[in-house]
Amino acid sequence: MPEQVETDGTSVLVGDPRARVTVHLYEDPRCPVCQRFETSGGGPVLTKWILRGKVKVEYTMASFLDGRLGGKGSKKAVNALRAAVDRGKFAEYHAVLYQNQPVEEVDGFTEARLLQLASKVKGLRSTSFDTAVKSMKYRDFVDSSEKVFEAAGHYNGHAGPGTPTAEVNGFRIPVEYSGLLYKPDLFDKYLTEVTGSATS
C-alpha cells in the first residue's frame, strides 16, 4: 500500500492518494481500545477498503498515555512508526504493534521490544531504522503529532478527542455512535454507503 508522511508533517497517509474517501484516525499505540479497533473491529475492514483503492487513511499518532500512565512507550512507538514510513512498512508495522500491544499500565514498548517486533515485518529492520528507533530520530514528529491531537478536541476533561476517534471525509463519528467502529459488519456497511456517495 502506498504510504507517506503528509505535507503537514504530523500525520501518515496510507493508501491511494486519489481515493475519494478519507478516514482520519487518532490513535495512541498504548491504547487498548485502539487495539480492539485494529485487531477485531473495523481496522481489518478498513485495510480491505484501502487495498481496493477506494479509501485512504490518515493516521495521527498520539502519545498522551505516557503522561497519564508514566513511561515513554507511546512516544517511542510513534517514533518507530515514523521510521517505518521511510522503509515503506508503516502499515505492516502498525498492525504488528497493535497485535502485540503490552498491557496499558505496563510501559512495554521499549526500544528493544520495538526492534524485536520490527523483525516480524520483512524488510523493515536496517541500520538506519534501528538507529532511528534507538536515537528517537523523529522526536519532532512525535511532539507535533501529539499537539495536533490535543488541538483536535477534548474528551473526559482532557485535551484531545480520545482514542480511537475517526473522521470520514471530514465528518467526525460522534462518541455516541462510535460503537460501529468495533462492529466489522456495521463499519463495512458504513464505508460502503460513504464510498457509494463519493463516487456517484
LINCOR-V415718 format. One record per pair of residues at least 24 apart in sequence whose C-alpha atoms are under 6 Angstrom apart, sorted by the first residue. I is the first residue (numbers start at 1). J is the second residue. Records with the same first field share a line. If there is no record, write none. Layout:
BEGIN
I = J  J
END
This chain:
BEGIN
10 = 141  144  145
11 = 59  60
12 = 58  59
13 = 57  58
14 = 56  57
15 = 50  56
16 = 53  56
19 = 54  55  56
21 = 55  169
22 = 55  56  57  168  169
23 = 57  167  168
24 = 57  58  59  166  167
25 = 59  165  166
26 = 60  163  164  165
27 = 61  62  163  164
28 = 61  62  63
29 = 74
30 = 74  104
34 = 164
35 = 98
37 = 182
41 = 182  183  184
42 = 181  182  184  187
62 = 146
71 = 107
73 = 107  109
79 = 138
80 = 133
END
